[in-house]
């Protein structure tokens, strides 16, 4: 795969998720569409969206509930693209959404591998390729970023780092859609800052590509440790996303943290 092919596949997937055309992400002007369910969308998404903003850097594609079109249109066309995804501007959107019983909930940056940079990085520990049967017993707090207990059936591939037979680091990927696998990574605290995370992430990314799938990586803007790992592993920023959810959903998340 080339970098151009990777971004094309990612935009097609975002188009499935947002109910738009892949070309919409390349336009100079913002695009607003009505959110619809789609069997090709990422499997963990709850569709239709209330409001979801996506940018690959050119514009914003907003996939929204029909009664929110005017609110979202005014917002995304008032501010520069990058400022729509940050405070203080974001407070303007949140204030309007709260009148509808909604709140800004998720904000994340997504990464794709740079084919010209991605390579298998060395690791001082033994690395093993893992498959679904190997994940039994690993759905614990230590590996909650690499694996997702609520969606065990999507966890399809992993790479583990072992110190004398003890699992000390784990990169796992979930089959979030037909063409793209999302990577998550965990390393035991006492084994961090030894290059394990980047070794596992880069090796898993290459394993995914060898299977004809596109690896992608997601991190919050404030998660410096995760962002550094993405860059060191050969990933580069590709798109950003902001999602509005019901106030009840947000409050339940806050209570469970």
N, C-alpha and C positions, 0 to 999 in steps of 0.2 A: 504494500500500500504506500501511496505518497501522502504527504501532508494535505494536498488538495483533495485527495479522495477521502481522507479522514474527516475533514471539515464538511465536505459535502454530505457524508453519511450522517454526521451530527446534526446538520441543518435539516436534513430530511426527517430525522427523529423528532427534532423540536417542532417541525411542521405538523407531524402526527399529534404531538402533545397539545399544540396550540390551536389546531384546526385552521391552519393557514398553508401557504405555499412556501417551499424552501427559499424561493427567490425573494420573498418578503423581507428576509433578514439582511439582504444586500441593498435594499432601497435606501435612498437618501432621506425619504420622509417616513415618519412613523406610520404604523399600520395597526388598526384596531379590528378585531374579529370577534364574533360570538363563539364562546367556548362550547364544544360539543364532546361527547364521549367518542372514543376511537379505539377499536380493538388492537391497533398497532402502537398505542401509547405506552410509555413506560408503565410497568405493571404495578408499581407502588403508588401511582398517582390516583387521586380521587377526582374524577371528572364528572360533570363539567366544572371548570374553575369558577370561583367567584371573581377573581382577578389575578392574572399572572402576567408579569412583565419580563420579557426576555430581550437581551441585547447581545449581539455578536460584535458590537463596536460601531456599527454604522448607524443604527436607528434603534427604536424600540418597537417590538411587536407585542401588543397587549391583547391577551385572550381573556374576555370578560363576560360577565353576566349582562344581559341586554339592558337592564335598567341602570347599569353603571357606566354605560358608554360615555355620557356627557361628562361625568366626573373624571374619568380616566383620561379622556381626550384633552380636557382642559389642563390636566396635570402634566401629561407627557409632552404636550406642545408648548408649555410655558417655560420649562427649564431645559438646559442642555442634557443630553442623554445620560452622561455619567452622574450628574447631580440628582437625577430621579431615583437613584439607588442608594442615596446616602442622606443623613441628616445634615442641616435642618430641613431641607426641602421635603424629605419623606414625611415629616410631621404634617405637612399640608394634606397629603394623601390620607394619612392615618386619621386625621381629624374628620375628614369627609366620610371615610369608611365607617367610623364609629357611629355616625348618624344612621347607618344602615345595619347596625349590629355586627359589624365586621372590624377586623384589625389586621395591620401588617404583621405577618407571622414569620415566614422563612425568607432569608436572604443568603445567597451562596454564590461562590465562584466555581466554575467548572473548567477542568483542564483536559487537554488532549495531548498525547505524546508527540514530540517532534522526532520524526523518523530519522533525521540527520544527527540527532543527539542521543536518542535512546540506545542504550547498550546494557548488557548484563554487567552489573557492578560486583566487585569482589566482596566476599564475606568470610570472616574467620571461623564461622560455624557451619556445620553441615546443613545443606538445604535439601528439602524433600518436596516433590510435587504431590499435592493432596487432592483427593476427589470427595464427592459427597459422603460416601461411607466413612471416610476418615474424620469427618467433622463431628461424629457422634461423641458426646462428652465434652465438646469444646464450646458449647453454648453457655458460656459463663461471662461474668463481668470483665475478666481479663481480655477476652477476645470479642467484645461487643461491637467494636468498630469493623473488625474484619468479617464477622458473621452476624446475621440477624435472625434471632430465634423466631420472630413473628413470621418470617418468610423463608423458612429453612429450604423449601423446595427450589428457591432461586439461587441458593449458594451452590455453585457448580464446580469451582476450581480454586485452588489455593497453593501457596508456597509457605512452608514452615522452616524456621531456623531452629536447630537443635544443639544444645550444649550437653554432650555426654548422654544423649537420649532424652533430655528434658526440653520441651517446647519453650522457647524464649521469645520468639517473634512469629507473627502470622500475618500474611497478606491473603485476603480472600476476595473473590469477586462474585457478584450476583448477576444473574441473567435478567437484567431489568427490561430488556426488549430483545427482539430477534437479532439485531445487528450490533448491540453495544453492551458491554459488561462493565459494571462499576466496581472499582477497587477500593477496599477498605484495609486499614493497617493498624496493628497493635504490636507493641514491644513491651515486655516486662520492664518496670521502672529501673531496676538495677542493671539492665542491659542496654539502656538508651545511650545515645551519643557515641555509638560504636559502628555506625554505618549499616546497621542491620535493616532499618526501615527502607532505606533507598535500595539496598540489595534485593530485598524481597519484592518491593514495588516494581523495580525495573525488570526483574526476572518474570514476575507474573504478567506484566504488560506484554512482554515478548511471547509468552506462552499463549496469551489471548490472541495476539495478532497471528500467530502460527495456526490458529484454529479458524482464521478468517473473520474474526470479530474485532470490534474497535474498543479498546480499553479507555475508560474515562475516570476522572478523579474529581471529587467534590470536597470543598473545604470552606469554612466560614472565613471572612476577611480577617478576623481577629485571631485565628488559629495559626500563629506564626510557625509553630513547630510543624504543622501539617503542610503549610505552604512551602516551607523550606524543603520538606521531603519531596513534594511534587516537583519542584524545580530541579533538585539534585538528581531525581530519578529520571529526568528527561522529559518531563511534562511542561507545557506552557499554557497560559490562560487562553480560553477559547470563547466562553460566554458567561454572562451573569444572569441571575434570575431572582425575582422578588415575587413572593406569593402572599396573597391576602386570604385569610380564613375567617370563619365565624368567631365572634368574641368568646363563645362558649368553648370552642376548640382550643383557642389560645389559653384560656383560663385553666382548662384541664391539663394542658401541657405544663403550665407553670406549677400546678399542684403536684405533678408527678416528678418534677425535677428534684 
